[in-house]
C-alpha cells in the first residue's frame, strides 16, 4: 500500500515537472520576430496510456464556444467550453496578439483554433468579444483579448484540472476582462 502511494506521488510530481518545463514562465524578448522561444519537454506526458488520445489543437469550422457550469476551486461557476464541452483556459503570459504557449507547451495546452475566415461563434450570448487572431499556433480563438486553450489533463467535459497551474493558467469565464 505504501509502495503504491509513493509511486503515485512520484508520477504526479514528474507530470507537473514536465508541464512546468513546457509551460514555464517566458519573458518578453527583444527579437523582431515577435515569437517567444519555448523549450520542448524531453518526454510528453500521457495521462492514460491506453485510452487517452494524443492532444491536438481543437479545430472546428466555426470554433463554437459554449458555456457550462463547473466546479472551479470548490465553487460552482459558469465557464467557457469548446464544442465538445472541454473547459477553456487562458494563459497570463500571452498578449492579445501573441501566444506564449507554442511547441511543447501547446501539446499540453492545445490552442483552440478556428478554421476559415469567419469569426468564431458562440452557442450562447456572451458579454465579451469573440474573435480569432493569427498566432504561431494558427488562427487561434480569443475572448476579450485572451487566447483560448484546452488542457490535456482534462479527460472530459466539466473538468477544471488546469485551474491555477503555475499561477499562470486560469479557467475562462464569460465575464473575463
C-alpha positions in Angstrom: 0.0 0.0 0.0 2.8 2.4 0.9 4.7 1.5 -2.3 1.6 2.4 -4.4 1.2 5.8 -2.7 4.9 6.6 -3.2 4.8 5.6 -6.9 1.7 7.7 -7.5 3.3 10.7 -5.8 6.5 10.3 -7.9 4.5 10.0 -11.1 2.4 13.1 -10.2 5.5 15.1 -9.4 7.1 14.1 -12.7 4.0 15.1 -14.6 3.9 18.5 -13.1 7.6 19.0 -13.6 7.3 18.2 -17.3 4.3 20.6 -17.6 6.4 23.3 -15.8 9.2 22.8 -18.3 6.7 23.0 -21.2 4.8 26.0 -19.9 7.3 27.7 -17.6 7.4 31.5 -17.5 8.6 33.2 -20.5 9.9 36.7 -20.5 9.4 39.2 -23.4 12.3 39.2 -25.8 13.7 42.0 -27.9 13.6 39.9 -31.0 12.0 41.4 -34.1 10.2 38.2 -35.0 7.7 38.6 -32.1 7.7 34.9 -31.2 8.8 33.6 -27.9 11.0 30.6 -28.0 9.8 27.7 -25.9 11.5 24.6 -24.7 10.0 21.3 -25.7 9.7 18.7 -22.9 12.0 15.7 -23.2 9.1 13.4 -22.8 5.4 14.0 -23.5 3.0 13.4 -20.6 0.4 10.7 -21.2 -2.4 10.9 -18.7 -3.8 7.4 -19.5 -1.7 5.2 -21.8 -4.4 3.0 -23.2 -7.4 5.4 -23.5 -6.3 9.0 -23.8 -5.7 10.3 -27.3 -2.7 12.4 -28.1 -3.6 16.0 -27.5 -4.0 18.1 -30.7 -5.3 21.6 -31.3 -9.1 21.8 -31.1 -10.4 22.9 -34.5 -13.9 23.3 -35.9 -15.4 25.1 -38.8 -16.8 27.8 -36.6 -14.8 27.3 -33.4 -18.1 27.0 -31.5 -17.9 28.3 -27.9 -20.4 27.1 -25.3 -21.0 27.8 -21.7 -21.4 25.2 -18.9 -21.5 25.1 -15.1 -18.5 23.5 -13.4 -16.8 23.5 -10.1 -13.7 25.7 -10.1 -11.7 25.7 -6.8 -14.7 24.4 -4.9 -17.1 27.0 -6.3 -19.8 26.5 -8.9 -19.2 28.8 -11.9 -20.3 29.4 -15.5 -17.3 28.7 -17.7 -16.4 28.7 -21.4 -16.1 25.4 -23.2 -15.2 24.2 -26.7 -17.8 22.4 -28.9 -17.1 19.1 -27.1 -17.7 20.6 -23.7 -14.0 20.7 -22.6 -13.0 23.6 -20.4 -11.3 26.5 -22.0 -8.3 28.3 -20.3 -6.3 31.4 -20.8 -2.5 31.9 -20.2 -1.4 35.1 -18.4 1.9 35.2 -20.3 0.1 35.7 -23.7 -0.5 39.1 -25.2 -3.7 39.8 -27.2 -1.8 39.0 -30.5 1.0 36.6 -29.5 0.8 33.2 -27.9 3.5 32.4 -25.4 2.4 28.8 -25.4 3.8 27.1 -28.6 5.7 23.9 -29.4 5.9 21.5 -26.4 3.6 23.8 -24.3 0.9 23.5 -27.0 1.0 19.7 -26.6 -0.1 20.1 -23.0 -2.3 23.1 -23.6 -3.8 22.6 -27.1 -4.9 26.0 -28.6 -8.5 26.4 -29.7 -8.2 27.1 -33.4 -10.8 28.5 -35.9 -10.8 27.3 -39.5 -11.9 29.5 -42.3 -12.0 33.3 -42.4 -15.3 33.9 -40.5 -15.4 35.0 -36.9 -15.9 32.2 -34.3 -19.4 31.9 -32.9 -20.9 31.1 -29.5 -24.0 29.0 -28.8 -25.0 31.5 -26.2 -24.9 35.3 -26.0 -21.5 36.3 -24.4 -21.0 39.8 -22.9 -17.4 40.0 -24.3 -15.8 40.0 -27.8 -15.1 36.7 -29.5 -12.5 36.8 -32.3 -9.7 34.9 -34.0 -6.1 36.1 -34.3 -3.2 34.7 -36.3 -0.6 33.3 -33.9 2.3 30.8 -34.1 -0.3 28.1 -33.4 -2.6 29.1 -36.3 -5.9 31.0 -36.4 -6.4 31.0 -32.6 -9.7 31.9 -30.9 -9.6 34.8 -28.5 -12.1 36.0 -26.0 -11.8 39.6 -24.7 -8.2 39.7 -25.7 -7.3 36.3 -24.1 -6.2 33.4 -26.4 -8.0 30.2 -25.5 -6.7 26.7 -24.9 -7.9 23.3 -23.6 -5.8 21.2 -21.2 -4.6 17.7 -21.8 -5.0 16.9 -18.1 -8.8 17.3 -18.5 -10.1 14.0 -19.9 -13.7 15.2 -20.4 -16.4 17.8 -20.0 -16.7 19.6 -16.7 -13.1 19.0 -15.5 -11.0 22.1 -14.5 -7.7 20.4 -13.6 -5.7 23.2 -15.2 -7.1 26.0 -13.0 -4.3 28.0 -11.3 -1.5 25.8 -12.6 1.9 27.5 -12.2 -0.1 30.7 -11.3 -0.5 31.4 -15.0 -3.3 29.2 -16.3 -6.9 30.0 -15.5 -10.4 28.9 -16.5 -12.0 31.2 -19.0 -15.4 32.6 -17.8 -17.9 34.8 -19.7 -17.0 37.8 -17.5 -13.3 37.5 -18.3 -11.9 41.1 -18.7 
